[in-house]
Amino acid sequence: MKRPFSKRTALGLFVALSAGACVHNGNLEQVRARMTQNEVVAIMGQPESSMHSPGRDCTVYSVVKDFWSRVPWNMSNKYYVCYVDGRVDYFGRADQPDVRISLKQ
């Protein structure tokens, strides 16, 4: 007789699938000022979503938290990478829009 999925199995499968779509923190650290969007996609993979406004395009990525910061209900943070004229201008945490990392030098 087949046993149905237990809650533990279902939760483990959900976490594994969710984490599989995330980017690791080390990839985010490779993003540099003036990179093209294609260069960022080569490092980070396809973005989860994107936003457009006049003169600016921003993409959103889920970045896996380091091991000690993870909790079962929150294993990643959202980050955005914004482009002006097709080149990286700045990035930061999406849930903390006032704390962004400027890449201008």
ABEGO torsion letter per residue (X at the ends): XBBBBBAAAAAAAAAAAAAAABBBAAAAAABBBGBBAAAAAAAAEBBABBBBBBGBBBBBBBBBBBAAABBAABABBBBBBBBBGGBBABBBBAABAABBBBABX
